Amino acid sequence: MRVIPLCVVLGGWLSMPAFAADAGADSWLQRLVKAEEQQSYFGTFVYERNGSFSSHSVWQLVQDGAVRERLLQLDGPAAEVVLKGGQVACATEELASQVSDAQPWRRQQLDPAQLSESYDLHMIGESRVAGRPTVAIVVSPKDQHRYGFELHLDKETSLPLKSLMLSESGQLLERFQFTQFSSGPVQPSDIEAGQDCEPVAISSSSEAKSEAPKWRSEWLPAGFRLLDSNVRPSPASSEPVAWLSYGDGLARFSVFLEPLRGAVVEDARSQMGPTVAVSKRITTADGDVMVTVVGEIPLGTAERVALSMRAGSDQASQ
């Protein structure tokens, strides 16, 4: 089932006539790709998932080709994270366990040509976000193995001021929306970390072996490709854990495989907003292995991927 547009999900509060040419959506996404690495800005936004809201301030400074970002969580205890060149430089204790390479306010770089393999792109009209005129684009999945999005891009900067992630039934899974946004110069002092922002250690090559895990997925949803993989120590045992990361240009999920060596564990599945975690025991010639799939994909898709994992290095062909 195709994603239901925002005007339906939220009761039609936006009345947006459809544009005839989908080429316009491609053009705007191309602008977005360039704008993310070229624009300095400051803003405040709200982030919603699983019925919970949080509010944040964010600064981005682009200077001499380098991108630096700072995020402050405004609800509850003060929480902060600073990124330099896309890498986490420091974080307060409250955010240290949450930071990753896929922040809610900054998604992976988009490639319209790659996205067109798995999604339909449509411009659906104009709206206003944070008092600024925007264009609205629907990114609809071509199958049931990924979620859809609605993006509202600032007309002046092409940056996303609002993003909605929607299930196949039109259920809102995640919302990111600026309430205040200002483009233009940002002072270097605005990016400086506070005294409670502690350096975040980056895993060294000795902690994650460079050789590829001897595992493959026998089945992948169309459009998903292997992005990265390694073997890393388990935080709970002495057994090495194989890790594989897959993406389709928009959605991502990770697969973790750990030998059980006789340990008794149960299959499990959970979902919080768009993020699912599915654990399945599979039997191999070398003994039972626990496969865990984590990512922003439907539960049924995660379960099918988990059960498709096999020993070997050749990935499933599309």
Salt bridges, closest charged atoms under 4 A:
ASP22 OD1 - HIS122 ND1 2.97
GLU37 OE2 - ARG106 NH2 2.75
GLU48 OE1 - ARG175 NE 3.09
GLU69 OE2 - ARG106 NE 3.49
GLU80 OE2 - ARG70 NE 2.80
ASP101 OD2 - ARG252 NH1 3.19
GLU117 OE1 - ARG225 NH2 2.86
ASP120 OD2 - ARG2 NH1 2.90
GLU126 OE2 - LYS155 NZ 2.95
ASP143 OD2 - ARG146 NH2 2.81
GLU150 OE2 - HIS152 NE2 3.01
ASP154 OD2 - ARG132 NH2 2.89
GLU156 OE1 - ARG132 NH2 2.88
GLU174 OE2 - ARG49 NH1 3.72
GLU174 OE1 - ARG107 NH2 2.24
GLU192 OE2 - ARG68 NH2 3.46
GLU218 OE2 - ARG216 NH2 3.88
GLU218 OE1 - ARG310 NH2 3.56
GLU239 OE2 - ARG261 NE 3.11
ASP248 OD2 - ARG146 NH1 2.88
ASP288 OD2 - ARG281 NH1 2.94
GLU296 OE1 - ARG107 NH1 3.90
GLU303 OE2 - ARG269 NH1 2.71
